[in-house]
Amino acid sequence: MRWVKNLNFAAIFEESIMGKDKSIRWGYLAGIISGITYGMNPLFGVPVINKGLDVNSLLFYRYGVATLLMLGYMLLAKKQIRITGKQLWLMVLLGVLFTGCSITLFEAYKYIPSGIATSILYVYPIMVALIMMFFGQFPSWQTWVSIFAGVAGAVLLSVNGKGGFIDWRGIALVVASGLCYTLFIVIVNLSKQIKTMPNLTLTFYCFLVGSLMLFALSGFGTHLNAVPDTVSWLNVLGLAILPTAIATITLAASSKAVGATKTSVLGILEPLTAIFIGTLAFKEAFTLNVAFGVVLILFAILFMILTEKKRS
């Protein structure tokens, strides 16, 4: 299996962001990839939920499959698995936060359309910016412009066609999801223990903790439901690879390279992706306010990246 060891994609990616001159560019790229892939949650998750699989079972299979795939790769490629005791406790915390983010987001899909749910999640760049200010990291005025433009776009995406706001239970669940996501990004960015850990190792332990957490929530397996059919298993596999493994590895890489606040702004590509998936795959309405929301989100991303180049 020598060829598997040579396919060290994670190492290639991490090495590419090690250079000081390349860190910002690759940090932005990682944030863009993370936002787009995480926005694919509805594409793989909603069809399985619609076939009757409950959220806890779906997420257990999602994280369980992702954990096994990553463990297999790490063993074959001889990647770092051992971590310190301090890092282990941080991994437990990060795993709980990341899993909590997924549980509340998927529960929100029961009350509001998937694209809209993913859009409202993006109040979190403001949360990230405010928390980071307590640690002495103050965003530039250009970053604040991008934050408020992006959040304004997300608000437009959250308004239904009749001008009224949608089910408050869905909104509350998504805000809780955003808070979990915010704390995850901030801890990854600030913790010295985490910064010394390879992104692949960090992601593996987050998924392992998440799998154990979901197994416990299912009554230690007694309330787990079976995946209904082959197509649903393919959706679970897609869910485990794209909006789970790839999205989390690139999220950690981006946060380390360009900081928590800018990573959160780049993540606004997630609702944009989710909106297009909802419109094309699930026939959700693409209204005028949604179009304006999309424009504001694109402006937020491009403005931040272009003004960063001028300042550097």
Secondary structure, DSSP 8 states (H G I E B T S, - for coil): -HHHHH--HHHHHHHHTTSHHHHHHHHHHHHHHHHHHHTTHHHHHHHHHHTT--HHHHHHHHHHHHHHHHHHHHHHTT------HHHHHHHHHHHHHHHHHHHHHHHHTTTS-HHHHHHHGGGHHHHHHHHHHTTT----HHHHHHHHHHHHHHHHHTB-TTS-B--HHHHHHHHHHHHHHHHHHHHHHH-HHHHTS-HHHHHHHHHHHHHHHHHHHTTTTTT-----SHHHHHHHHHHHIIIIIIHHHHHHHHHHHH-HHHHHHHTTHHHHHHHHHHHHHS-----HHHHHHHHHHHHHHHHHHHHHHHH-
